[in-house]
Amino acid sequence: MNMLKKVIAFSTIIVLLLLSFSCKDNVLPKPASYLRLDYPVATYAHFDNQCPFAFDMNAKAIIKGEKDCGFTISYPKMKATIYLTYKPVNNNLNKLLRDAQKLTFEHVIKADDILEQPYLNPEKKVYGMFYQVDGNAATNSQFYVTDSTKHFVTGSVYFYAKPNFDSVMPAASYIKNDMQRLMETLEWK
């Protein structure tokens, strides 16, 4: 009987050892991942100075005036900047429109898609186009607005990082919303 107990105990130990070694999960390599970035809800402030236009911008962004009513709106935590350029219209509207569209479509090589969203606000006499550039292009959003007689403004965002749409997507989406707000609140003086 003692021998039977020893055989059963030994058999039980062998079975437990076999079960413990045979129940391992296969090790699979993990795909590269990116840090999840959440940004605060945007609050907007009205920006107005001596230039012939005014607009709303993200209150957390830093704006700097450049020459000839051009501006840079920086987002240091996102390593991004919106560049605004102002041009007066002097019988050169077609050229200004071509240049703005050419700037956008130069990114077609790296872009997966370019979505065009027309913008019309007859009450404020603001007409333009917003471009969303999907893919690994240098810029993810651009726009132009004009009153078609005196004023023309372009805007584009650039990130200070290698273009990788997956990694900059949260920041690009956040700034895209800010650019649309800027465009939709822009008014001529």
N, C-alpha and C positions, 0 to 999 in steps of 0.2 A: 504494500500500500504506500509505503514511503517512496518507493521507486516511482510509482504512478504519479504521486504528487509532484515529484521532481521533474518528471517528463512534462506534466501539464504546465508547471511554472516555467520551465525552459521554453516550451512551445509558445506560451503566452508572451514571454519576453521577445522571442523571435518575431512573432506576428506584430507586436507593437512597434518594434524597431523597423520592420519592413513598411508598416503603415506610415510611420513618422518620416521616413526618408522618401517615400514615394508620393507624398502629398504636397510637393513643392510646386508653386506657380512658376510658369515660365517667365523668365526675366526678359522684358521687352525694353528697348531703348525709348526714352521719352523724347518727344519732338521738342524742338527749340520753342521757347515761349517768350512772351514779352510781358513786361511789367504792366499791370492794370492801372490805368490812370483815370482818376475821377477828378473833375474840375468843379469848382463852386458854381452855383447858379449865377449867371451874368447879370450885373446891374449896369445900367447905362446912364451916361451923363451927356448933356448937350455941349458940343464944342463949337465955339464961335470966335472968330478973330477978324482981322482986317481983310481977309480973303473974300472973294465973291461967292462963297458958299459956306454952309454950316451943316452939321450932321450930329447924330448920336453915336457915341462910341463906348466900348466897355470901360467902366470906371477903373478897373484894375490894370488896364494897359497904360503904357507910357508913350505919350505923343511928343514928337520933336518936329519943329518946323524946319523945312529945307528951303532952298531958294525957289522963287516964283510960285509960291503957294503950294508947294509939294510937301508932303508929310511922311514921316515914318511912325507907325504905331507898333511898338514893341511888346512882346509877350516873353519876358526873360525866362520864366519857369518852363515855357514850352519851346524855347529856342526858336522863336518865329517872329517875323516882322511883316506887317502889311505896308506896302509902298503905295502912296497916293500921289498921283501926278496931275497937275492942272495945266491945261492949255487953252488959251483964248481961241475962239472960232473966228477966223478972218477969211471967209470964202475958201476954207480948206477942210470943211467937214468930211468930205469923201476921203481925203488923205488920212485924217485922224481916225476915221472908222476903219479903214484898211489896215493902218498900223496897229490898232488895238486888236483886231481880229487876227492879224498875222502873228502877233505876240502870243496869242492863245494857241493857235494852230501849229506853232513851232514845236509844241510839246506832244504832237500827235505820234511821234516816233516811240516815245516811252509810255504814252497814255493807253489805257485799255479802252477808254470811252471818254468823250467830251459831251456833256449835257448842256444845252443852251436853254436858258430861261429868260424870255423877254420881260422887260419891266416897263410899264407905262403908267405915268401919273400925270394926266393932263391938267389937273388943278394946280399942281406945283410946277408944271412944264418940265418934268424930269422923265427922260426916255433913255432906255439903255438895255443892256444884256448882261446877264450873270452866267458865268461859265463854271461848271464843276468838272474838274479834270480827275478822272479815276485812274489809278495805276501808279507806277513809280516815276511820275514826272516831277520836275523841279518845283512846280507850283500846283496846288490842288484847287485853288479858287481864284478867279479873276472876274473883273467887271469893268464896264464903262458906262457912263451916264452923260447926257448932254441935254441942253435946252434947244439944240439944233440951230441956234442963231448967234450965241455969244460965248457959251461955256462948254468945256469938255473935261471930264475927270475920269482917270483910269485907276484901278486898284488891283493889286495882286499880292498874294501871300507867299513867302518863301520861308522854309525851315533851314536852320543851320545844322543839318544832319544829312547823311546819305539818304537819297530818296528810297524809302521802303514803306509802301502804303500801309502795310499791316501794322507797323510800329508807330506811325504818326497819325493813324486814322482817328483816335479819340481827340487829339489836339486839332487835327484838320477839320473835323466836324464842328468842334467848339468855335474855332475861328471862322469857319464858313458861315455859321449863324451870326457872328458879329459883323462880318462883311455884308451879309444880306441886310441886317439892321441898318448899317451905315448907309448902304445904297438906298434903302427904302425911306430913310429919314432925311436924306440930303435935300437941301433946298437952296435955291439961288437967292442972292440979295439984289 
